């Protein structure tokens, strides 16, 4: 992506480099005001809305406030269009200080799919971690453990494949202890909900790892990420067992606002009317992954046709792909 990127749109995941400066939870304040215009008929977009509605049915990304035409105060002048349109204020401060804070940190990053969670974390840390592993969608326990073993081999040279999750986290602890130099060790679990396969006892083993070692080591920065918001909320953030109140920070990553979408388009060299931008927002929301596929040489209608309706277009099968990652029995839900 360009210099604007997701990092700028969200004022960075963890603002000061290395997730530093000031402890406490992040504040994310977004205000958006729009001056109403006389809109033309939108009937020509009805087929598009019908075709794409399933994509956003379970993962809505448009706030009602984004289209609150009654809030007209405190608007600012946008030089790109010379019209009063919106005022956007984002304050996403850093909420951890792992330079001076003598404690381990447990951060949960969550949000809908395609919103840029993994991209944001990898960009911030320059894709450099002391340990990183990504869960496998629909992977069984044996497959998840084998994948975890490959990560152990990559970062610590561990050749043994763990048989259980208790064994896996024991090997991870041993590797981190050998690597510990007194500075914070960054451990990143991407798509953690996928690792918790049926009857795997993953969560119990993870609980032992955090409560028995990581929380007391004082040099661990554990980042947990996933698109299965319900799993993360129920099992981590609202856990009433051994992981109760263990997370020291959380970030719910939201899609671009309407104003940020306009900035993103401008940075890509796409100059459309605000009427077109609003129509685009109703079709794609503020999802960076979708917006990144837009071509400035094409009009809005041409872009949508190219991406969604052209056979084997980049987003032609997005509904099936996205739906399958949200439900274990996706086919049954569709029927």
N, C-alpha and C positions, 0 to 999 in steps of 0.2 A: 504493500500500500504506500501512499504518498506521505509527505511530511505531516499532513494533518492527522491521519491514522486514528485508530481507536484510542490510542494513548492520549491524544489531545482532546478528543471528544469527551472523554470521561475524566479529564484532568489527571490522568495516570491512575493506575490501580493502587499504587502505594507511593505516595507523591514523592518525597525526597528519596534520592537514589538509594537503593538497597532497602526499601521499605522503612525509611527512617523518619525521625523527628515527630515528637509528641505522641503520647499514648492516649488511649480512649477510642471510642468508636468514631468512624468517619461520618461526616455530615454530607448529605447529598441533597442540595436544595435546587430545585428546578422551577423557574417561573416562566410562563410563556403567555404573551398576550398577542392577539391578532386583530387587526382592523378588518371588518367585514367588507367584502366586495360583492358585486352582483355576479353570481356564478351562472354560467350557462348550463344547459341541460347536461346531465351526466348519464343519459340513457345508453350512450354508446359503450359505457364501461360495465354495464350490467353483466354481460356474458363473462367478462374477466373476473368480476367479483364472485360470481357463482363458481367458476372453475377453481379459484384460489382460496375460497373461504375455508376449506378444510384444513389448509396449512396453519391457519391461525386460530382454529376453533378452540384448541386446548392450550394455546400459548399466545394470548392476546398481547399485542405490543403497542397499542395505541391508547393513550390516556385521554379521558374525556376532557381534561383541562387543555390539551393541545388544541382543541377546537372550541374553546370557550370564547365566543365572539362578544360577550358582554363585558369582559374584563379589558377595559381600554386604557387604564391608567399606566403611567410609567413606561410608555413605549419609547424606543430609541430609533434613531435614524440609521438605516442600513445603507452604506454608500454604494453597494453593488446594484441596488435597484432604485435608490432615492425615494423609497416609500417607507412609511411607518408600518412595521409588521410585527416584530416581536422583541422581547427582551429576555435573554437567557442568562441565568446565573447558576453556575455549578460550583459547589464547594465540596470537593471530595478530598479532605485532608488525610494525611497519613495517620494511622492509629496505632502504630507500633514504633518502638524505639529499641531495636535490638543491638544498638551500639552501647548504650549505657544501662538499659534495663537488665538486671541480673535475673533473668527468668526465661524459660522457653515460651514460645508462642505457637498457638494453634489457630490458624486462619482458615475460614470456610468461604470459598468463592462459588457462588451459584447463580443461576439464571437460565433462561430458555436456550435451546440449542441455536447455533449459528450467531449468537450475540457477540462472540469474540473472547470468551473467558480464557481459553488456552492460549490464544494468540497474545493476549494482553500480558499474561504471566510470563510467557516465554520471551517476549520482547523486552519486558522490564528487566529480567535477569539475564538477558543476552543468551538465553538457552543454556545457561551454566548452572548446574545443580550438583549437590553432593550426593543426591540420590533422586531418581525420577522413574516412575513407572506409570503406564496407562492401562486401565482395565480393558478387557476384551468384551465387546457386546455379545451377549448370549453365550459367552464362554463358560464351560463347565469348571468345576473346582480344579481338576487336574490341569486344564489348559491355563487357568489363571495362575496357578502355582508355578507352572513351567515358565510362563511369561515373567513372573516375579523373579524366578531363578536366573533368567537371562539378564535382568536388570542388576541383580546382585553380582553376577559375573562381570558385567560391564564396569560397574563402579568400584567393586572391591576385589575382583579377581576370584570370587567364590565359585567353585566349580560344582558344588553339590546342589542338586535340585531338592528343594524342601518338599516334604511329604504332607505336612499340615501347615495351617496358617500360624500356629504357635511356633513351629520350627522356622517358618519364613521370617517372622518378626524377630526371632532370636538371632538369626543370621544377620538381619539388618542392624540390630543393636550392636552386634560384635563388629560389624564393618564400620559403623559410625564411631564407636569407641576408639578404634585404631586410627581413624581419620581425624579425630578431635584435636584441634590445635589451640583451643581456647576461644576461637571465633565462632560465630553462629554458623551452623551447618544447615543449609537449605534443603529440605526434603519435600518433594512435590508428588502427590498422588492425584493423577488426572483420571477423570471418570471413575472415581472410587465406587459409586453405587454398583457398577458392573462387576466389581471384584467380589461382591457379596452374593455369590451364587447360592442356589438352594442347598441347605444342609451343609454349608461349608464352615460354619462357625467363624467366619471372617471377622465379624464385628467384635466378638468376645476376645479374639486374639489381638485385635487392634487396641482394644480397651486395656489389655494387659501391657502392651507395648507403651502406650502413652502414660498410663498411671504408674507403671512399675519402673519406667526408665526415662522416657523423653521429657515428661513434665518436671523431673527432678534433676535433669542434667544441666539445665540452665543455658545450654548452648544450641538448642534445636529450634529452628523455624520450620514448622510443619504447615504446608499449604495443601488443603484438600479442595478438589474442584469436581464439579459434576453438573450435568443437565437435569438429572432426576431430582428436581427440587423437593418433592415429597419425601424421598428417601433421606436426603440430607437433613431436612427439617425434622423428621420424625426420629431418626437414628443418631443424629449428632447435635443439632441445635436445641431440640426439645427432648433430648434423651433424659429419662427419669431413673436410669440405672447408673452403671459405672462411669458413663461419660457425661453425667449431669453437670452442666455449667462449666464444661472443660474448654470450650472454644473461647479464645481470648479476643477474637475479632471476626467479623463477618462482612462480606461485601455481596450485595445483590446487584449484579451487573444488568443494567437496563438497556434497551435499544436506544438509538439516537432519538432525540426529540425532533420535532419538525424543523426547528431552527438549525440544529446540528446537521440534519440531513441536507439542508440547503448549503451549509458550509462545506460539507463533504463533496457535494456535487460541484460547487465552485472550484474546489481544489483539484478535481478531476478534469476541469475545463468544460464542464457541462453547464451551459447557461440556458435555463428554461424559465418560462413564466411561472409565477407562483401558483397559478391555476393548475399547471402541469405538475408542479412539485407536490401540491396537496393530493392530486389524483395518484401520483406515484406513492405517496405515503399511505394512502388507503389500500393500495395493492400490496406493497412490500413492507409496510411499517418502517421502522428505523433500523432494520437488520443489516449490519455492515456486510455480511457475506453476500446477500442479495444485491445490495447497492454497488458492490465492487465489480459486478458483472456488466454494469451499464456501459454502453459505448456512446461517446460524445458525438460520433458521426451520425447516429440514428435519432429519430424522434422518440418521444415517450411510447407511442403506439407501436412503432417499429421495434423498440427494445423489448417490450412485453411480448410481442409476437415471436421475436427471435429466441427469447429465453424460455417462455412457457408453452407456446403452441407449436413451434417448429419441431417436427419429430426428432427426438434425441437432442433437443436443445439442452443447455447447461442446467436448467431448472425444470425440464420437461417432466421428470419423474420425482420431483421434490416431495410431493404429498406422500407417496408410498415410502420413500426413503425416510422421511421425517417421522411419519406415523409409526413405522416399524421400530424406531428407537424409543418411542414413548410408551409402547405397550408390549408386553410379552406375547400376547395373542392378538396381534394387530389385525390379522385377517378376519378373526371372529368379530372384532369391533366394527370393522368396515361393513361386514355383511349385516 
